[in-house]
Amino acid sequence: MADRILIIDDEVSILSTLSDILTDENFETEVAESAEEAMNTLNNNDGREFSAALVDIWMPGIDGIQFLDWTKQRFPRLQVIMMSGHGTIETAVKATKKGAYDFIEKPLSLEIVLIKLNHALKEAALERENETLKQARRPQDHEIIGESPEITAVLEQVSIAAPTDGWVMINGENGTGKELVARQIHYQSLRREKPFIELNCAAIPEEMIESELFGHEKGAFPGAINQKLGKFDLANRGTLFLDEIGDMSLKTQSKILRVLQEQRFERVGGSKVYMVDIRIIAASNKNLQEEIANGNFREDLFYRLNVIPIDLPPLKDRKDDIPILIDYFLKQFSEEGQYPNKKISKEAQRSLMAYHWPGNIRELKNIVERMVIMVQEKTIALKHVPPVIRMANNEMLQVDEFPTGLKDARESFEKKFIQSMLKKNRWNISKTSEMIQVERSNLYRKIKHYSIAVPK
């Protein structure tokens, strides 16, 4: 099948000449007199029908560089060759840094156009071949590790939900793998060849989140020197993962609800309406029904998102998976960092299994990585397990009687643990917060909450 080339230039004569030449060379061509027209063409044809694009840089409206940014976000495999009659080294460098395959100066040499276009197509073919090979090995890249009944139930839910277009709400503590589950749902879905776009709602300042979600037009606000595409634009026909959605303000919740219901939006500072086809996966470490009761989360948005709820268990509730996770991380970090393969002693493994893992899988992964890097011996022994974990184990053994409620038991342990670590560090709060891997401000709050008397 002939390669299909998209030609974009505001000069009709250049469009006609290039189209005729490429057609004579057995290419299929389509032309556009503006970047906006080309964007519509790519969207309507899903982008994948085109092998390459020849793009003029200087055009009215959206210029070639902005169009290049858009294609690299939306259709990253499309090979883009830039053309300009006002070419400078600086312009060429800027274009290639942004992902252009090459740069051609006008007036065009048709021989050079054909040479560079054929090189671009050959490179694209090699990239596709490499991607195919990677795909054959990729299942473990975002694999959910574990064999416990708790995680097996999650895997079953994922396999059932993924092939549908149902929206998913993932609930779980920090570090339990919510993003991993979201990616698995996407990779097992019919949208797997389309973009997976993530937005951490807790990490974006309130004044910027609308721009991040919906994009903005040039001049929409001070500093908006170029048009910017938002997450809804980038995720079109794919999956948008809204992480920590419980941290989104009520004002933004109201705006996003309307977009989710209508599947259309306007960019900040613009009036044009854009239609989108997006599957939403949301996640939260908060109890959203409690947040609704407290007036912090919209009930209508919750029910819009909570079509298929998936609850992730904390690591302390699936301790049978800890040895499997340890072995997986040992192998992963040894291979990635080219460290000698290490084993872990039974005593060290038992100590890790006895720990309560407040940071869940993320914390376990960090601990294993630290030991792989820092331990020089071939076997990780009990002495190599961080003191915070070994001390927590000892504290657990010294507790004679636990409260009957799980929440009270957790708080009882946490209070004793914090007291013990403060005492060990001579009541130095900064040193203690670093050792137990908790922000100092958070540690102050817990000291106040548990009425722990700190000597002055």
ABEGO torsion letter per residue (X at the ends): XBBBBBBBBABAAAAAAAAAAAAAAGBBBBBBABAAAAAAAAAAAGGAABABBBBBABBBEBBAAAAAAAAAAABAABBBBBBBAABBAAAAAAAAAAGBABBBBOBBBAAAAAAAAAAAAAAAAAAAAAAAAAAAAAAAAABBBEABAAAAAAAAAAAAAAABABBBBBBEBBGAGAAAAAAAAAAABAAAABBBBBBBAAABBAAAAAAAAAEBBBGABBGBABBBBBAAAAABGBBBBBBGAAABBAAAAAAAAAAAAAGBBBBBGBABBBBBBBBBBBBBABBAAAAAAAGABBAAAAAAABABBBBBBBAAABAAAAAAAAAAAAAAAAAAAGBBBBBBBAAAAAAAAABAGAAEAAAAAAAAAAAAAABABABBBAAABBAAAAAAAAAAAABABBBABAAAAAAAAAAAAAAAAAAAAGGBAAAAAAAAGBBAAAAAAAAAAAGBBBBX
